Amino acid sequence: MAPEFLAGTWTPPATDGSGRDRSALKAGLDLLIAAGFKLDGGRLTSAATGKPFSFEILTQTREQEHIALGYQRTLKMVGIDASVRTVDAAEYDKRRKTFDFDMTVWSWASSLSPGNEQRHRWTSEAASREGSFNLPGVKSPAADRAIEALVGARSREELVAAARALDRVLLSGYYVVPLFHLPEQWIAYWTRIGHPQKVSLFGAVTPAWWQRPGELK
């Protein structure tokens, strides 16, 4: 049976926001145990080999390090041993280009018209090419076909269908742990400033704002 999120709009799991949501932690641990792991003295290990579940999170800034340390604390609650390593820009760039990491913090800029850049991010060829942005190492024939359909689209309908297919394939592979998302843009401004009633899909475009007549003080 296909994952539930393939049937509709995907949303990330919701927690109580405490960072110690026991129900969410138990659900995650149950999935890990079903995948062949077990708790051994508070450490998560492979039931087959006894090898502990451990990996390194590579970061390049103090801000990323703080986020990774928070993730590290949560992982420890289910017995996963995650270490955090912060390196300078030169070393990070080298390790990123050669895929010399277990996990890292990254973002892929997107547009309303995805195209050829997807080949550099998610194809099987890019997974084996140093310097590409296929950091998770995605090697999926389904993703390859969806990207070729996307690049070769000759109408908006074809583009949308291919983009949605690629989206479903990548979601079903669980290649990325979503970090955060704000559904709204928060902006503070003076009441004397006017702005268009309809907001761009890209968010507020401040050069299109104006100062209301008669309010020059």
Backbone as CSV, one residue per row, in Angstrom:
resi,resn,N_x,N_y,N_z,CA_x,CA_y,CA_z,C_x,C_y,C_z
1,MET,0.846,-1.192,0.000,0.000,0.000,0.000,0.882,1.242,0.000
2,ALA,0.504,2.246,-0.766,1.298,3.468,-0.846,1.208,4.243,0.466
3,PRO,2.277,5.001,0.815,2.220,5.825,2.021,1.014,6.747,1.996
4,GLU,0.478,7.041,3.156,-0.750,7.833,3.257,-0.619,9.202,2.614
5,PHE,0.585,9.820,2.715,0.715,11.181,2.211,0.617,11.256,0.694
6,LEU,0.792,10.108,-0.007,0.694,10.128,-1.461,-0.741,10.341,-1.919
7,ALA,-1.699,10.107,-1.028,-3.095,10.231,-1.400,-3.607,11.667,-1.301
8,GLY,-2.850,12.543,-0.698,-3.314,13.917,-0.542,-2.156,14.855,-0.312
9,THR,-2.438,15.974,0.350,-1.406,16.963,0.628,-0.540,16.497,1.790
10,TRP,0.775,16.500,1.567,1.691,16.047,2.609,1.922,17.139,3.635
11,THR,1.925,16.767,4.898,2.278,17.679,5.981,3.210,16.949,6.937
12,PRO,4.170,17.648,7.532,5.081,16.990,8.469,4.349,16.612,9.753
13,PRO,4.874,15.637,10.499,4.241,15.254,11.764,4.185,16.441,12.725
14,ALA,3.108,16.530,13.472,2.941,17.613,14.446,3.258,17.091,15.839
15,THR,3.949,17.908,16.634,4.254,17.547,18.017,3.669,18.605,18.947
16,ASP,3.885,18.420,20.237,3.357,19.400,21.186,4.285,20.609,21.338
17,GLY,5.412,20.617,20.629,6.315,21.762,20.659,7.270,21.794,21.833
18,SER,7.223,20.800,22.700,8.071,20.797,23.895,9.478,20.298,23.613
19,GLY,9.629,19.571,22.518,10.915,18.934,22.245,11.043,17.586,22.937
20,ARG,10.025,17.219,23.703,10.034,15.936,24.430,8.662,15.262,24.318
21,ASP,8.066,15.347,23.144,6.749,14.763,22.918,6.866,13.243,22.944
22,ARG,6.395,12.628,24.018,6.588,11.194,24.224,5.882,10.355,23.154
23,SER,4.711,10.815,22.722,3.979,10.045,21.707,4.731,10.057,20.380
24,ALA,5.315,11.200,20.022,6.079,11.282,18.773,7.360,10.460,18.868
25,LEU,8.023,10.514,20.020,9.242,9.737,20.209,8.947,8.234,20.148
26,LYS,7.842,7.827,20.756,7.482,6.411,20.733,7.160,5.956,19.309
27,ALA,6.448,6.802,18.558,6.109,6.448,17.179,7.376,6.273,16.351
28,GLY,8.348,7.174,16.557,9.610,7.060,15.837,10.383,5.822,16.230
29,LEU,10.409,5.533,17.530,11.126,4.347,18.016,10.477,3.067,17.497
30,ASP,9.153,3.037,17.440,8.453,1.869,16.914,8.838,1.602,15.462
31,LEU,8.977,2.670,14.673,9.376,2.515,13.274,10.798,1.972,13.170
32,LEU,11.681,2.458,14.033,13.066,1.991,14.024,13.155,0.515,14.428
33,ILE,12.395,0.121,15.422,12.386,-1.281,15.846,11.835,-2.169,14.731
34,ALA,10.803,-1.692,14.047,10.238,-2.452,12.932,11.240,-2.580,11.790
35,ALA,12.182,-1.609,11.698,13.192,-1.628,10.631,14.403,-2.492,10.995
36,GLY,14.400,-3.083,12.207,15.483,-3.994,12.550,16.439,-3.503,13.613
37,PHE,16.018,-2.508,14.389,16.863,-2.015,15.479,16.254,-2.399,16.820
38,LYS,17.066,-2.295,17.875,16.581,-2.569,19.222,17.319,-1.679,20.213
39,LEU,16.679,-1.448,21.355,17.308,-0.687,22.429,18.135,-1.624,23.290
40,ASP,19.398,-1.254,23.474,20.306,-2.075,24.271,21.015,-1.167,25.263
41,GLY,20.536,-1.166,26.500,21.118,-0.295,27.514,20.977,1.178,27.196
42,GLY,19.864,1.561,26.588,19.637,2.960,26.254,20.228,3.372,24.905
43,ARG,20.911,2.451,24.229,21.484,2.749,22.915,20.728,1.964,21.851
44,LEU,20.496,2.593,20.724,19.829,1.927,19.628,20.870,1.183,18.804
45,THR,20.674,-0.109,18.643,21.641,-0.924,17.918,20.931,-1.784,16.879
46,SER,21.700,-2.272,15.910,21.165,-3.196,14.914,20.905,-4.540,15.570
47,ALA,19.695,-5.056,15.410,19.365,-6.354,16.004,20.184,-7.471,15.373
48,ALA,20.629,-7.275,14.145,21.371,-8.316,13.429,22.862,-8.298,13.745
49,THR,23.437,-7.077,13.851,24.897,-6.984,14.015,25.328,-6.430,15.363
50,GLY,24.411,-5.801,16.088,24.776,-5.190,17.360,25.464,-3.841,17.207
51,LYS,25.611,-3.371,15.967,26.283,-2.102,15.713,25.386,-0.943,16.123
52,PRO,25.926,0.016,16.885,25.095,1.148,17.322,24.705,2.058,16.164
53,PHE,23.550,2.663,16.286,23.061,3.628,15.304,23.728,4.964,15.632
54,SER,24.723,5.349,14.838,25.441,6.595,15.093,25.819,7.246,13.776
55,PHE,25.901,8.568,13.780,26.328,9.302,12.598,26.755,10.710,13.002
56,GLU,27.406,11.409,12.055,27.902,12.758,12.305,27.093,13.779,11.508
57,ILE,26.773,14.893,12.153,26.092,16.005,11.491,27.134,17.081,11.222
58,LEU,27.359,17.405,9.956,28.353,18.397,9.555,27.701,19.762,9.422
59,THR,28.248,20.762,10.111,27.708,22.122,10.046,28.821,23.103,9.705
60,GLN,28.421,24.299,9.246,29.417,25.286,8.855,29.263,26.626,9.557
61,THR,28.212,26.802,10.370,28.032,28.044,11.112,27.575,27.724,12.532
62,ARG,27.714,28.698,13.423,27.260,28.510,14.806,25.751,28.337,14.853
63,GLU,25.033,29.033,13.955,23.578,28.903,13.926,23.178,27.476,13.564
64,GLN,23.844,26.907,12.551,23.560,25.522,12.178,23.937,24.568,13.312
65,GLU,25.035,24.877,13.979,25.483,24.034,15.081,24.431,23.984,16.183
66,HIS,23.831,25.133,16.520,22.817,25.173,17.568,21.607,24.320,17.189
67,ILE,21.209,24.385,15.923,20.086,23.573,15.461,20.435,22.091,15.545
68,ALA,21.648,21.747,15.102,22.082,20.350,15.119,22.167,19.805,16.539
69,LEU,22.606,20.636,17.486,22.703,20.190,18.878,21.322,19.898,19.460
70,GLY,20.331,20.703,19.063,18.970,20.430,19.497,18.465,19.109,18.935
71,TYR,18.779,18.865,17.674,18.402,17.596,17.034,19.129,16.432,17.701
72,GLN,20.383,16.665,18.053,21.184,15.647,18.724,20.527,15.217,20.037
73,ARG,20.042,16.190,20.813,19.404,15.876,22.095,18.139,15.036,21.892
74,THR,17.377,15.367,20.854,16.159,14.603,20.585,16.494,13.179,20.159
75,LEU,17.486,13.029,19.300,17.880,11.699,18.840,18.362,10.826,19.995
76,LYS,19.031,11.453,20.956,19.549,10.700,22.103,18.424,10.062,22.902
77,MET,17.250,10.685,22.885,16.117,10.147,23.636,15.662,8.796,23.114
78,VAL,15.949,8.511,21.846,15.565,7.207,21.292,16.805,6.342,21.058
79,GLY,17.925,6.717,21.698,19.112,5.879,21.672,20.053,6.086,20.510
80,ILE,19.826,7.118,19.686,20.700,7.369,18.536,21.852,8.277,18.959
81,ASP,23.066,7.893,18.606,24.264,8.649,18.958,24.688,9.516,17.780
82,ALA,24.314,10.782,17.812,24.671,11.717,16.742,25.706,12.702,17.264
83,SER,26.815,12.841,16.550,27.826,13.829,16.908,27.696,15.018,15.974
84,VAL,28.133,16.194,16.437,28.049,17.426,15.641,29.452,17.949,15.412
85,ARG,29.778,18.236,14.173,31.105,18.735,13.834,30.963,20.003,13.001
86,THR,31.485,21.116,13.523,31.464,22.386,12.804,32.848,22.666,12.235
87,VAL,32.909,22.929,10.938,34.192,23.150,10.256,34.175,24.502,9.563
88,ASP,35.363,24.959,9.137,35.433,26.250,8.442,34.887,26.105,7.023
89,ALA,34.730,27.242,6.352,34.091,27.269,5.039,34.834,26.418,4.014
90,ALA,36.172,26.470,4.042,36.965,25.734,3.053,36.782,24.226,3.216
91,GLU,36.860,23.752,4.479,36.701,22.321,4.701,35.278,21.875,4.412
92,TYR,34.307,22.715,4.789,32.921,22.347,4.527,32.676,22.217,3.027
93,ASP,33.183,23.183,2.254,32.973,23.150,0.811,33.592,21.899,0.198
94,LYS,34.787,21.547,0.667,35.457,20.352,0.149,34.673,19.091,0.493
95,ARG,34.230,18.976,1.732,33.504,17.780,2.149,32.127,17.711,1.505
96,ARG,31.519,18.859,1.296,30.215,18.861,0.638,30.348,18.410,-0.815
97,LYS,31.366,18.913,-1.510,31.545,18.568,-2.922,31.892,17.101,-3.125
98,THR,32.558,16.493,-2.151,32.950,15.082,-2.276,32.001,14.161,-1.506
99,PHE,30.914,14.712,-0.997,29.910,13.944,-0.249,30.529,13.248,0.962
100,ASP,31.486,13.917,1.613,32.181,13.341,2.756,31.481,13.753,4.050
101,PHE,30.267,13.275,4.233,29.497,13.592,5.438,28.384,12.566,5.585
102,ASP,27.842,12.469,6.798,26.685,11.606,7.042,25.394,12.398,6.883
103,MET,25.366,13.585,7.505,24.208,14.470,7.430,24.707,15.905,7.483
104,THR,24.005,16.794,6.797,24.369,18.204,6.855,23.113,19.050,6.704
105,VAL,23.253,20.347,6.934,22.145,21.288,6.797,22.261,21.935,5.417
106,TRP,21.191,21.906,4.651,21.239,22.460,3.300,19.853,22.908,2.866
107,SER,19.810,23.804,1.898,18.524,24.223,1.330,18.668,24.329,-0.181
108,TRP,17.594,24.024,-0.873,17.558,24.113,-2.330,16.559,25.189,-2.714
109,ALA,17.040,26.271,-3.314,16.143,27.342,-3.734,15.217,26.818,-4.834
110,SER,13.981,27.261,-4.819,13.021,26.801,-5.811,12.359,27.983,-6.501
111,SER,11.715,27.704,-7.610,11.009,28.739,-8.357,9.655,28.186,-8.786
112,LEU,8.861,29.026,-9.424,7.562,28.586,-9.913,7.687,27.859,-11.244
113,SER,8.895,27.769,-11.751,9.113,27.087,-13.028,10.343,26.190,-12.930
114,PRO,10.258,25.066,-12.225,11.404,24.163,-12.093,11.804,23.607,-13.453
115,GLY,13.099,23.349,-13.628,13.564,22.881,-14.926,14.858,22.109,-14.844
116,ASN,15.813,22.483,-15.690,17.043,21.726,-15.857,17.871,21.606,-14.577
117,GLU,17.707,22.560,-13.645,18.490,22.501,-12.402,18.174,21.248,-11.589
118,GLN,17.005,20.643,-11.827,16.637,19.431,-11.092,17.559,18.258,-11.439
119,ARG,18.123,18.269,-12.634,19.075,17.218,-13.004,20.313,17.263,-12.112
120,HIS,20.694,18.471,-11.701,21.887,18.656,-10.882,21.611,18.322,-9.420
121,ARG,20.338,18.165,-9.071,19.971,17.970,-7.669,19.527,16.553,-7.327
122,TRP,18.804,15.883,-8.248,18.130,14.656,-7.827,18.340,13.451,-8.745
123,THR,19.120,13.566,-9.811,19.259,12.429,-10.722,20.316,11.436,-10.236
124,SER,20.231,10.227,-10.756,21.215,9.189,-10.416,22.598,9.605,-10.880
125,GLU,22.675,10.276,-12.027,23.964,10.736,-12.544,24.587,11.744,-11.601
126,ALA,23.795,12.664,-11.078,24.315,13.692,-10.181,24.781,13.095,-8.855
127,ALA,24.178,11.989,-8.452,24.550,11.356,-7.180,25.992,10.869,-7.200
128,SER,26.516,10.585,-8.390,27.885,10.073,-8.517,28.864,11.132,-9.007
129,ARG,28.383,12.362,-9.172,29.242,13.416,-9.714,29.607,14.400,-8.607
130,GLU,30.896,14.497,-8.298,31.344,15.412,-7.253,30.960,16.848,-7.593
131,GLY,30.529,17.566,-6.569,30.158,18.956,-6.745,28.691,19.176,-7.035
132,SER,27.937,18.103,-7.291,26.513,18.274,-7.558,25.785,18.586,-6.252
133,PHE,24.529,18.982,-6.386,23.719,19.282,-5.214,22.804,18.113,-4.834
134,ASN,23.102,16.916,-5.347,22.358,15.729,-4.927,22.995,15.205,-3.643
135,LEU,22.894,15.986,-2.593,23.556,15.650,-1.334,23.015,14.385,-0.676
136,PRO,21.712,14.069,-0.803,21.245,12.813,-0.201,21.663,11.578,-0.985
137,GLY,22.214,11.778,-2.185,22.620,10.623,-2.991,21.443,9.883,-3.599
138,VAL,20.422,10.619,-4.036,19.228,10.009,-4.615,19.577,9.294,-5.924
139,LYS,19.277,7.995,-5.976,19.443,7.206,-7.200,18.142,6.462,-7.434
140,SER,17.222,7.136,-8.083,15.880,6.596,-8.278,15.492,6.683,-9.744
141,PRO,15.254,5.545,-10.403,14.794,5.587,-11.793,13.511,6.399,-11.949
142,ALA,12.629,6.334,-10.943,11.383,7.088,-11.001,11.662,8.586,-10.984
143,ALA,12.608,9.018,-10.145,12.976,10.437,-10.106,13.620,10.855,-11.417
144,ASP,14.467,10.005,-11.969,15.114,10.318,-13.255,14.071,10.532,-14.343
145,ARG,13.076,9.659,-14.403,12.044,9.781,-15.440,11.184,11.023,-15.233
146,ALA,10.874,11.319,-13.965,10.058,12.503,-13.682,10.800,13.775,-14.072
147,ILE,12.102,13.817,-13.824,12.896,14.995,-14.171,12.982,15.162,-15.685
148,GLU,13.171,14.072,-16.412,13.220,14.166,-17.865,11.881,14.634,-18.419
149,ALA,10.789,14.179,-17.817,9.465,14.626,-18.239,9.277,16.105,-17.934
150,LEU,9.810,16.527,-16.798,9.707,17.932,-16.401,10.486,18.832,-17.361
151,VAL,11.728,18.448,-17.656,12.566,19.245,-18.553,11.997,19.264,-19.968
152,GLY,11.383,18.169,-20.390,10.854,18.078,-21.746,9.427,18.560,-21.891
153,ALA,8.823,19.066,-20.811,7.424,19.511,-20.866,7.244,20.622,-21.886
154,ARG,6.148,20.567,-22.641,5.858,21.574,-23.661,4.587,22.356,-23.357
155,SER,4.012,22.107,-22.183,2.828,22.857,-21.765,2.839,22.963,-20.248
156,ARG,2.058,23.889,-19.734,1.994,24.052,-18.281,1.433,22.789,-17.629
157,GLU,0.439,22.166,-18.268,-0.154,20.957,-17.708,0.889,19.852,-17.575
158,GLU,1.737,19.688,-18.592,2.779,18.671,-18.538,3.810,19.004,-17.462
159,LEU,4.146,20.300,-17.344,5.121,20.734,-16.337,4.605,20.460,-14.930
160,VAL,3.350,20.828,-14.674,2.766,20.630,-13.348,2.692,19.149,-13.007
161,ALA,2.273,18.319,-13.965,2.160,16.880,-13.714,3.522,16.270,-13.397
162,ALA,4.554,16.662,-14.150,5.893,16.110,-13.914,6.461,16.597,-12.587
163,ALA,6.240,17.870,-12.259,6.742,18.419,-10.997,6.080,17.730,-9.808
164,ARG,4.793,17.462,-9.917,4.093,16.778,-8.822,4.566,15.336,-8.691
165,ALA,4.833,14.699,-9.825,5.338,13.324,-9.771,6.700,13.283,-9.085
166,LEU,7.586,14.229,-9.431,8.900,14.299,-8.794,8.761,14.569,-7.304
167,ASP,7.855,15.452,-6.951,7.607,15.770,-5.545,7.208,14.521,-4.765
168,ARG,6.312,13.715,-5.327,5.859,12.497,-4.646,6.991,11.483,-4.502
169,VAL,7.802,11.353,-5.552,8.917,10.404,-5.503,9.904,10.794,-4.411
170,LEU,10.256,12.072,-4.345,11.230,12.520,-3.351,10.672,12.402,-1.935
171,LEU,9.392,12.711,-1.754,8.780,12.572,-0.432,8.762,11.112,0.008
172,SER,8.439,10.209,-0.910,8.329,8.801,-0.547,9.684,8.190,-0.215
173,GLY,10.781,8.837,-0.646,12.110,8.325,-0.344,12.646,8.769,0.998
174,TYR,11.998,9.738,1.638,12.439,10.245,2.939,13.927,10.629,2.909
175,TYR,14.326,11.370,1.898,15.733,11.729,1.756,16.131,12.917,2.639
176,VAL,15.163,13.702,3.066,15.435,14.956,3.779,14.596,15.026,5.046
177,VAL,15.186,15.548,6.106,14.439,15.851,7.328,14.060,17.328,7.268
178,PRO,12.782,17.656,7.085,12.383,19.074,7.010,12.797,19.814,8.279
179,LEU,13.355,20.995,8.107,13.886,21.730,9.249,12.853,22.684,9.831
180,PHE,12.371,23.610,9.032,11.340,24.534,9.515,10.644,25.171,8.322
181,HIS,9.464,25.711,8.570,8.703,26.370,7.510,7.758,27.377,8.140
182,LEU,7.754,28.597,7.635,6.791,29.607,8.059,5.811,29.822,6.915
183,PRO,4.541,29.507,7.121,3.560,29.660,6.048,3.232,31.116,5.729
184,GLU,3.643,32.025,6.606,3.357,33.441,6.400,4.643,34.256,6.503
185,GLN,4.608,35.452,5.932,5.738,36.370,6.016,5.389,37.471,7.011
186,TRP,6.231,37.642,8.011,5.965,38.632,9.050,6.769,39.906,8.764
187,ILE,6.080,41.020,8.688,6.735,42.300,8.392,6.158,43.378,9.310
188,ALA,7.039,44.163,9.917,6.615,45.319,10.716,6.789,46.578,9.868
189,TYR,5.766,47.430,9.863,5.862,48.650,9.057,4.985,49.739,9.670
190,TRP,5.323,50.999,9.352,4.539,52.130,9.821,3.177,52.151,9.145
191,THR,2.171,52.634,9.861,0.822,52.695,9.293,0.743,53.701,8.153
192,ARG,1.699,54.629,8.074,1.675,55.595,6.971,2.174,54.990,5.653
193,ILE,2.646,53.758,5.717,3.123,53.074,4.517,1.985,52.264,3.903
194,GLY,1.752,52.457,2.609,0.732,51.698,1.903,1.353,50.569,1.096
195,HIS,0.546,49.560,0.800,1.053,48.434,0.017,-0.104,47.797,-0.753
196,PRO,0.180,47.071,-1.819,-0.879,46.442,-2.609,-1.676,45.454,-1.759
197,GLN,-2.975,45.357,-2.015,-3.819,44.431,-1.272,-3.507,42.980,-1.608
198,LYS,-3.126,42.737,-2.867,-2.795,41.383,-3.297,-1.297,41.185,-3.207
199,VAL,-0.872,40.166,-2.477,0.550,39.913,-2.262,1.079,38.956,-3.322
200,SER,2.283,39.224,-3.791,2.934,38.363,-4.767,3.119,36.956,-4.206
201,LEU,3.177,35.955,-5.093,3.436,34.584,-4.655,4.796,34.452,-3.993
202,PHE,5.699,35.393,-4.275,7.029,35.368,-3.686,7.078,36.122,-2.362
203,GLY,5.942,36.670,-1.912,5.919,37.445,-0.685,5.888,38.934,-0.968
204,ALA,6.072,39.729,0.068,6.012,41.182,-0.071,7.137,41.697,-0.970
205,VAL,6.786,42.585,-1.871,7.765,43.223,-2.758,7.829,44.685,-2.332
206,THR,8.741,44.995,-1.431,8.755,46.334,-0.816,8.983,47.483,-1.795
207,PRO,9.685,47.308,-2.936,9.786,48.444,-3.869,8.436,48.885,-4.425
208,ALA,7.404,48.034,-4.286,6.073,48.394,-4.764,5.247,49.081,-3.677
209,TRP,5.824,49.281,-2.491,5.126,49.969,-1.413,5.304,51.478,-1.566
210,TRP,4.490,52.245,-0.862,4.554,53.700,-0.990,4.183,54.367,0.325
211,GLN,4.502,55.644,0.414,4.114,56.443,1.573,2.804,57.138,1.251
212,ARG,1.836,57.010,2.152,0.508,57.542,1.886,0.551,59.076,1.762
213,PRO,-0.190,59.644,0.830,-0.212,61.107,0.656,-0.655,61.823,1.937
214,GLY,0.000,62.920,2.222,-0.377,63.722,3.384,0.203,63.217,4.693
215,GLU,0.975,62.131,4.649,1.556,61.585,5.885,3.078,61.579,5.746
216,LEU,3.650,62.772,5.551,5.077,62.892,5.322,5.854,63.160,6.583
217,LYS,5.198,63.283,7.734,5.898,63.575,8.977,6.652,62.345,9.478
